[in-house]
Amino acid sequence: MVPGEGLEPTSSYERRILSPFPKLKGLTGLTTKEYYKQFMESRTAGNTTQGTLRYYRAKLSKFLENVNPDTANPSDIDRFLMQFNNAGNRHAYFRAIRAFYGWREDVFGLANPVKRMKSPKVPKLILPSLKSEDVNKLIEQTESARNKAIISLFVESGLRLSELANIKLTDIDWQSKTIRVLGKGRKEALAPFGELSKQCLTQWLNQYNPDGNIWGIKERGIASMLKRLEKATGQHCNAHTFRRTFACLLRKAGIDTMTIKDLGRWESLEMVQRYTRSVNFQDSLKFYKAPLS
């Protein structure tokens, strides 16, 4: 692409993001705005999910507004990260910055100041998950056949929000109880589902004739529905919690973490182990005897 060609903002949202960027041209003749636009176009061309694109917009726009990408060194990047008190937020910014500099190095052959930096440490918290009775109560508390199918499928399949939102009727194999999905990196995989999900899906699809995805609403619509349900019930009710619940319920059932990794389409064991830490603690707690009793 010729520097600057086809890089004009296409929406008022993009114009608001790009307007504060410095206008000085850098080492490649590109302005910061043009770096940002080309990076975002590379993510879009790679079929990155909408949620990930929003994440890059939010994190990189703030970074590039405050730091010159051509002159920044590890100390500059570290100072930028340290303004955020929350360790998780620092880590999220770091991941976006690392992706940007990796792309810049690959495309332009420029030095990568992040290459030897260590990721900010994130506390290993015990993340919330639901008990099976909590999930059943959520399903009972929603009258919509569609919402019942969404919740049961989240928990029985461990689907990510983008995966569930894009299910088409042709993706479902009723005989093997699997769903063909496109996961991270646009990798095709199969997700299992159980008898409850089959019943809920059948009930919903008897009412609705899909034209596109099977839900009639998109990713944001599903997320909004779950927020309303969370507010109404006071229960954790979002795709991330359901995915953790999927892992924890399987672990409680005695399934090993490697199998859970494969069933949930995780790339490494680390996240499965992080998700199931609460299960491991609860199992150990059963054998606890107070030493002073």
TORKOL-4160 file (C-alpha; in steps of 0.2 Angstrom, whole numbers, padded with zeros to 4 digits, m for minus):
293
<pt num="1" X="0000" Y="0000" Z="0000"/>
<pt num="2" X="0006" Y="0017" Z="m0004"/>
<pt num="3" X="0009" Y="0027" Z="0012"/>
<pt num="4" X="m0007" Y="0037" Z="0016"/>
<pt num="5" X="m0017" Y="0029" Z="0002"/>
<pt num="6" X="m0035" Y="0024" Z="0007"/>
<pt num="7" X="m0032" Y="0029" Z="0025"/>
<pt num="8" X="m0046" Y="0042" Z="0027"/>
<pt num="9" X="m0057" Y="0039" Z="0042"/>
<pt num="10" X="m0073" Y="0031" Z="0037"/>
<pt num="11" X="m0084" Y="0036" Z="0052"/>
<pt num="12" X="m0086" Y="0049" Z="0065"/>
<pt num="13" X="m0080" Y="0036" Z="0078"/>
<pt num="14" X="m0064" Y="0034" Z="0068"/>
<pt num="15" X="m0062" Y="0053" Z="0066"/>
<pt num="16" X="m0063" Y="0055" Z="0085"/>
<pt num="17" X="m0050" Y="0042" Z="0088"/>
<pt num="18" X="m0038" Y="0048" Z="0075"/>
<pt num="19" X="m0039" Y="0067" Z="0078"/>
<pt num="20" X="m0027" Y="0068" Z="0093"/>
<pt num="21" X="m0013" Y="0058" Z="0084"/>
<pt num="22" X="0003" Y="0068" Z="0081"/>
<pt num="23" X="0005" Y="0073" Z="0062"/>
<pt num="24" X="0024" Y="0072" Z="0061"/>
<pt num="25" X="0030" Y="0059" Z="0048"/>
<pt num="26" X="0041" Y="0045" Z="0056"/>
<pt num="27" X="0055" Y="0034" Z="0049"/>
<pt num="28" X="0045" Y="0026" Z="0035"/>
<pt num="29" X="0036" Y="0042" Z="0030"/>
<pt num="30" X="0020" Y="0037" Z="0038"/>
<pt num="31" X="0012" Y="0048" Z="0052"/>
<pt num="32" X="0005" Y="0040" Z="0068"/>
<pt num="33" X="m0012" Y="0040" Z="0061"/>
<pt num="34" X="m0007" Y="0030" Z="0045"/>
<pt num="35" X="0003" Y="0018" Z="0056"/>
<pt num="36" X="m0013" Y="0015" Z="0066"/>
<pt num="37" X="m0024" Y="0013" Z="0051"/>
<pt num="38" X="m0013" Y="0001" Z="0042"/>
<pt num="39" X="m0011" Y="m0010" Z="0057"/>
<pt num="40" X="m0030" Y="m0010" Z="0060"/>
<pt num="41" X="m0033" Y="m0014" Z="0041"/>
<pt num="42" X="m0020" Y="m0029" Z="0043"/>
<pt num="43" X="m0031" Y="m0036" Z="0058"/>
<pt num="44" X="m0047" Y="m0034" Z="0048"/>
<pt num="45" X="m0039" Y="m0043" Z="0033"/>
<pt num="46" X="m0035" Y="m0057" Z="0045"/>
<pt num="47" X="m0053" Y="m0059" Z="0049"/>
<pt num="48" X="m0050" Y="m0053" Z="0067"/>
<pt num="49" X="m0067" Y="m0054" Z="0078"/>
<pt num="50" X="m0076" Y="m0037" Z="0081"/>
<pt num="51" X="m0073" Y="m0039" Z="0099"/>
<pt num="52" X="m0054" Y="m0040" Z="0096"/>
<pt num="53" X="m0054" Y="m0025" Z="0084"/>
<pt num="54" X="m0063" Y="m0015" Z="0097"/>
<pt num="55" X="m0050" Y="m0020" Z="0110"/>
<pt num="56" X="m0036" Y="m0014" Z="0098"/>
<pt num="57" X="m0045" Y="0003" Z="0094"/>
<pt num="58" X="m0047" Y="0006" Z="0113"/>
<pt num="59" X="m0029" Y="0002" Z="0118"/>
<pt num="60" X="m0019" Y="0007" Z="0103"/>
<pt num="61" X="m0027" Y="0024" Z="0101"/>
<pt num="62" X="m0023" Y="0029" Z="0119"/>
<pt num="63" X="m0005" Y="0023" Z="0117"/>
<pt num="64" X="m0002" Y="0031" Z="0100"/>
<pt num="65" X="m0009" Y="0048" Z="0106"/>
<pt num="66" X="0003" Y="0049" Z="0120"/>
<pt num="67" X="0019" Y="0040" Z="0114"/>
<pt num="68" X="0029" Y="0042" Z="0097"/>
<pt num="69" X="0030" Y="0024" Z="0090"/>
<pt num="70" X="0046" Y="0028" Z="0081"/>
<pt num="71" X="0056" Y="0035" Z="0096"/>
<pt num="72" X="0049" Y="0025" Z="0110"/>
<pt num="73" X="0060" Y="0014" Z="0120"/>
<pt num="74" X="0056" Y="0001" Z="0133"/>
<pt num="75" X="0057" Y="0014" Z="0147"/>
<pt num="76" X="0045" Y="0025" Z="0138"/>
<pt num="77" X="0033" Y="0011" Z="0136"/>
<pt num="78" X="0035" Y="0005" Z="0154"/>
<pt num="79" X="0031" Y="0023" Z="0160"/>
<pt num="80" X="0015" Y="0023" Z="0149"/>
<pt num="81" X="0009" Y="0006" Z="0156"/>
<pt num="82" X="0013" Y="0012" Z="0174"/>
<pt num="83" X="0000" Y="0025" Z="0174"/>
<pt num="84" X="m0013" Y="0012" Z="0175"/>
<pt num="85" X="m0016" Y="0005" Z="0193"/>
<pt num="86" X="m0024" Y="m0011" Z="0188"/>
<pt num="87" X="m0012" Y="m0024" Z="0184"/>
<pt num="88" X="m0025" Y="m0032" Z="0172"/>
<pt num="89" X="m0027" Y="m0016" Z="0162"/>
<pt num="90" X="m0008" Y="m0014" Z="0161"/>
<pt num="91" X="m0007" Y="m0032" Z="0154"/>
<pt num="92" X="m0021" Y="m0028" Z="0141"/>
<pt num="93" X="m0012" Y="m0013" Z="0135"/>
<pt num="94" X="0005" Y="m0022" Z="0134"/>
<pt num="95" X="m0003" Y="m0036" Z="0123"/>
<pt num="96" X="m0010" Y="m0023" Z="0111"/>
<pt num="97" X="0007" Y="m0013" Z="0110"/>
<pt num="98" X="0016" Y="m0029" Z="0108"/>
<pt num="99" X="0005" Y="m0034" Z="0093"/>
<pt num="100" X="0007" Y="m0017" Z="0085"/>
<pt num="101" X="0026" Y="m0017" Z="0086"/>
<pt num="102" X="0027" Y="m0035" Z="0080"/>
<pt num="103" X="0017" Y="m0030" Z="0065"/>
<pt num="104" X="0028" Y="m0015" Z="0062"/>
<pt num="105" X="0044" Y="m0025" Z="0063"/>
<pt num="106" X="0037" Y="m0038" Z="0051"/>
<pt num="107" X="0030" Y="m0025" Z="0038"/>
<pt num="108" X="0044" Y="m0012" Z="0039"/>
<pt num="109" X="0059" Y="m0021" Z="0047"/>
<pt num="110" X="0060" Y="m0008" Z="0061"/>
<pt num="111" X="0067" Y="m0011" Z="0078"/>
<pt num="112" X="0054" Y="m0018" Z="0090"/>
<pt num="113" X="0057" Y="m0010" Z="0108"/>
<pt num="114" X="0044" Y="m0023" Z="0116"/>
<pt num="115" X="0053" Y="m0038" Z="0110"/>
<pt num="116" X="0063" Y="m0041" Z="0126"/>
<pt num="117" X="0051" Y="m0033" Z="0138"/>
<pt num="118" X="0042" Y="m0044" Z="0150"/>
<pt num="119" X="0023" Y="m0044" Z="0151"/>
<pt num="120" X="0016" Y="m0036" Z="0167"/>
<pt num="121" X="0012" Y="m0048" Z="0180"/>
<pt num="122" X="m0007" Y="m0051" Z="0183"/>
<pt num="123" X="m0013" Y="m0058" Z="0200"/>
<pt num="124" X="m0019" Y="m0076" Z="0199"/>
<pt num="125" X="m0036" Y="m0073" Z="0205"/>
<pt num="126" X="m0049" Y="m0086" Z="0207"/>
<pt num="127" X="m0061" Y="m0081" Z="0194"/>
<pt num="128" X="m0080" Y="m0084" Z="0196"/>
<pt num="129" X="m0089" Y="m0099" Z="0189"/>
<pt num="130" X="m0107" Y="m0105" Z="0191"/>
<pt num="131" X="m0113" Y="m0121" Z="0199"/>
<pt num="132" X="m0124" Y="m0132" Z="0189"/>
<pt num="133" X="m0139" Y="m0128" Z="0199"/>
<pt num="134" X="m0136" Y="m0109" Z="0196"/>
<pt num="135" X="m0136" Y="m0112" Z="0178"/>
<pt num="136" X="m0152" Y="m0122" Z="0179"/>
<pt num="137" X="m0160" Y="m0108" Z="0189"/>
<pt num="138" X="m0154" Y="m0095" Z="0175"/>
<pt num="139" X="m0162" Y="m0106" Z="0162"/>
<pt num="140" X="m0178" Y="m0107" Z="0172"/>
<pt num="141" X="m0179" Y="m0088" Z="0175"/>
<pt num="142" X="m0179" Y="m0083" Z="0157"/>
<pt num="143" X="m0195" Y="m0087" Z="0147"/>
<pt num="144" X="m0188" Y="m0085" Z="0130"/>
<pt num="145" X="m0184" Y="m0102" Z="0121"/>
<pt num="146" X="m0170" Y="m0093" Z="0112"/>
<pt num="147" X="m0162" Y="m0087" Z="0128"/>
<pt num="148" X="m0163" Y="m0104" Z="0136"/>
<pt num="149" X="m0154" Y="m0112" Z="0121"/>
<pt num="150" X="m0141" Y="m0098" Z="0122"/>
<pt num="151" X="m0137" Y="m0101" Z="0140"/>
<pt num="152" X="m0137" Y="m0120" Z="0140"/>
<pt num="153" X="m0126" Y="m0120" Z="0124"/>
<pt num="154" X="m0113" Y="m0108" Z="0132"/>
<pt num="155" X="m0111" Y="m0119" Z="0147"/>
<pt num="156" X="m0112" Y="m0136" Z="0138"/>
<pt num="157" X="m0101" Y="m0131" Z="0124"/>
<pt num="158" X="m0089" Y="m0119" Z="0131"/>
<pt num="159" X="m0092" Y="m0107" Z="0116"/>
<pt num="160" X="m0084" Y="m0090" Z="0115"/>
<pt num="161" X="m0097" Y="m0076" Z="0111"/>
<pt num="162" X="m0091" Y="m0074" Z="0093"/>
<pt num="163" X="m0092" Y="m0093" Z="0090"/>
<pt num="164" X="m0110" Y="m0094" Z="0097"/>
<pt num="165" X="m0116" Y="m0078" Z="0088"/>
<pt num="166" X="m0111" Y="m0085" Z="0071"/>
<pt num="167" X="m0119" Y="m0103" Z="0072"/>
<pt num="168" X="m0129" Y="m0107" Z="0056"/>
<pt num="169" X="m0141" Y="m0121" Z="0055"/>
<pt num="170" X="m0129" Y="m0130" Z="0043"/>
<pt num="171" X="m0116" Y="m0130" Z="0057"/>
<pt num="172" X="m0126" Y="m0141" Z="0068"/>
<pt num="173" X="m0124" Y="m0160" Z="0068"/>
<pt num="174" X="m0138" Y="m0167" Z="0078"/>
<pt num="175" X="m0132" Y="m0185" Z="0077"/>
<pt num="176" X="m0115" Y="m0182" Z="0084"/>
<pt num="177" X="m0121" Y="m0167" Z="0095"/>
<pt num="178" X="m0107" Y="m0156" Z="0088"/>
<pt num="179" X="m0107" Y="m0138" Z="0081"/>
<pt num="180" X="m0094" Y="m0133" Z="0068"/>
<pt num="181" X="m0087" Y="m0116" Z="0073"/>
<pt num="182" X="m0073" Y="m0104" Z="0068"/>
<pt num="183" X="m0062" Y="m0100" Z="0083"/>
<pt num="184" X="m0048" Y="m0089" Z="0087"/>
<pt num="185" X="m0037" Y="m0087" Z="0071"/>
<pt num="186" X="m0051" Y="m0092" Z="0061"/>
<pt num="187" X="m0048" Y="m0110" Z="0064"/>
<pt num="188" X="m0062" Y="m0122" Z="0061"/>
<pt num="189" X="m0066" Y="m0134" Z="0075"/>
<pt num="190" X="m0080" Y="m0144" Z="0083"/>
<pt num="191" X="m0089" Y="m0140" Z="0099"/>
<pt num="192" X="m0099" Y="m0153" Z="0108"/>
<pt num="193" X="m0116" Y="m0150" Z="0116"/>
<pt num="194" X="m0127" Y="m0161" Z="0128"/>
<pt num="195" X="m0145" Y="m0166" Z="0129"/>
<pt num="196" X="m0152" Y="m0151" Z="0137"/>
<pt num="197" X="m0145" Y="m0140" Z="0124"/>
<pt num="198" X="m0152" Y="m0151" Z="0110"/>
<pt num="199" X="m0169" Y="m0149" Z="0118"/>
<pt num="200" X="m0168" Y="m0131" Z="0120"/>
<pt num="201" X="m0161" Y="m0128" Z="0102"/>
<pt num="202" X="m0175" Y="m0139" Z="0095"/>
<pt num="203" X="m0188" Y="m0129" Z="0105"/>
<pt num="204" X="m0181" Y="m0113" Z="0098"/>
<pt num="205" X="m0179" Y="m0118" Z="0080"/>
<pt num="206" X="m0197" Y="m0125" Z="0080"/>
<pt num="207" X="m0202" Y="m0107" Z="0083"/>
<pt num="208" X="m0189" Y="m0098" Z="0072"/>
<pt num="209" X="m0184" Y="m0101" Z="0054"/>
<pt num="210" X="m0166" Y="m0094" Z="0053"/>
<pt num="211" X="m0160" Y="m0083" Z="0039"/>
<pt num="212" X="m0141" Y="m0082" Z="0043"/>
<pt num="213" X="m0137" Y="m0086" Z="0061"/>
<pt num="214" X="m0149" Y="m0096" Z="0071"/>
<pt num="215" X="m0153" Y="m0083" Z="0084"/>
<pt num="216" X="m0160" Y="m0068" Z="0074"/>
<pt num="217" X="m0148" Y="m0056" Z="0084"/>
<pt num="218" X="m0130" Y="m0053" Z="0083"/>
<pt num="219" X="m0115" Y="m0053" Z="0095"/>
<pt num="220" X="m0120" Y="m0037" Z="0104"/>
<pt num="221" X="m0138" Y="m0042" Z="0105"/>
<pt num="222" X="m0133" Y="m0058" Z="0114"/>
<pt num="223" X="m0121" Y="m0048" Z="0126"/>
<pt num="224" X="m0135" Y="m0036" Z="0130"/>
<pt num="225" X="m0148" Y="m0050" Z="0133"/>
<pt num="226" X="m0135" Y="m0057" Z="0146"/>
<pt num="227" X="m0132" Y="m0040" Z="0154"/>
<pt num="228" X="m0151" Y="m0038" Z="0157"/>
<pt num="229" X="m0152" Y="m0056" Z="0164"/>
<pt num="230" X="m0138" Y="m0053" Z="0176"/>
<pt num="231" X="m0146" Y="m0037" Z="0182"/>
<pt num="232" X="m0163" Y="m0046" Z="0184"/>
<pt num="233" X="m0155" Y="m0061" Z="0193"/>
<pt num="234" X="m0140" Y="m0054" Z="0202"/>
<pt num="235" X="m0130" Y="m0069" Z="0195"/>
<pt num="236" X="m0114" Y="m0069" Z="0185"/>
<pt num="237" X="m0121" Y="m0070" Z="0167"/>
<pt num="238" X="m0109" Y="m0067" Z="0153"/>
<pt num="239" X="m0099" Y="m0077" Z="0140"/>
<pt num="240" X="m0083" Y="m0077" Z="0149"/>
<pt num="241" X="m0091" Y="m0084" Z="0165"/>
<pt num="242" X="m0101" Y="m0097" Z="0156"/>
<pt num="243" X="m0084" Y="m0103" Z="0147"/>
<pt num="244" X="m0076" Y="m0104" Z="0164"/>
<pt num="245" X="m0091" Y="m0114" Z="0171"/>
<pt num="246" X="m0089" Y="m0126" Z="0156"/>
<pt num="247" X="m0071" Y="m0130" Z="0161"/>
<pt num="248" X="m0075" Y="m0131" Z="0180"/>
<pt num="249" X="m0090" Y="m0142" Z="0178"/>
<pt num="250" X="m0080" Y="m0154" Z="0167"/>
<pt num="251" X="m0066" Y="m0154" Z="0180"/>
<pt num="252" X="m0078" Y="m0158" Z="0194"/>
<pt num="253" X="m0084" Y="m0172" Z="0184"/>
<pt num="254" X="m0067" Y="m0179" Z="0184"/>
<pt num="255" X="m0062" Y="m0174" Z="0166"/>
<pt num="256" X="m0043" Y="m0171" Z="0165"/>
<pt num="257" X="m0037" Y="m0153" Z="0160"/>
<pt num="258" X="m0029" Y="m0159" Z="0143"/>
<pt num="259" X="m0046" Y="m0166" Z="0138"/>
<pt num="260" X="m0055" Y="m0150" Z="0144"/>
<pt num="261" X="m0042" Y="m0140" Z="0133"/>
<pt num="262" X="m0046" Y="m0150" Z="0118"/>
<pt num="263" X="m0065" Y="m0149" Z="0121"/>
<pt num="264" X="m0065" Y="m0131" Z="0124"/>
<pt num="265" X="m0052" Y="m0127" Z="0110"/>
<pt num="266" X="m0040" Y="m0118" Z="0121"/>
<pt num="267" X="m0022" Y="m0117" Z="0113"/>
<pt num="268" X="m0013" Y="m0120" Z="0129"/>
<pt num="269" X="m0016" Y="m0128" Z="0146"/>
<pt num="270" X="m0012" Y="m0112" Z="0156"/>
<pt num="271" X="m0030" Y="m0104" Z="0154"/>
<pt num="272" X="m0039" Y="m0121" Z="0158"/>
<pt num="273" X="m0028" Y="m0122" Z="0174"/>
<pt num="274" X="m0032" Y="m0104" Z="0178"/>
<pt num="275" X="m0050" Y="m0107" Z="0175"/>
<pt num="276" X="m0051" Y="m0123" Z="0186"/>
<pt num="277" X="m0041" Y="m0117" Z="0201"/>
<pt num="278" X="m0056" Y="m0115" Z="0211"/>
<pt num="279" X="m0061" Y="m0133" Z="0208"/>
<pt num="280" X="m0044" Y="m0139" Z="0213"/>
<pt num="281" X="m0045" Y="m0129" Z="0229"/>
<pt num="282" X="m0063" Y="m0135" Z="0233"/>
<pt num="283" X="m0057" Y="m0153" Z="0231"/>
<pt num="284" X="m0042" Y="m0150" Z="0243"/>
<pt num="285" X="m0053" Y="m0142" Z="0255"/>
<pt num="286" X="m0063" Y="m0158" Z="0258"/>
<pt num="287" X="m0048" Y="m0166" Z="0266"/>
<pt num="288" X="m0044" Y="m0151" Z="0277"/>
<pt num="289" X="m0043" Y="m0153" Z="0295"/>
<pt num="290" X="m0040" Y="m0139" Z="0306"/>
<pt num="291" X="m0023" Y="m0142" Z="0315"/>
<pt num="292" X="m0028" Y="m0135" Z="0331"/>
<pt num="293" X="m0045" Y="m0144" Z="0333"/>
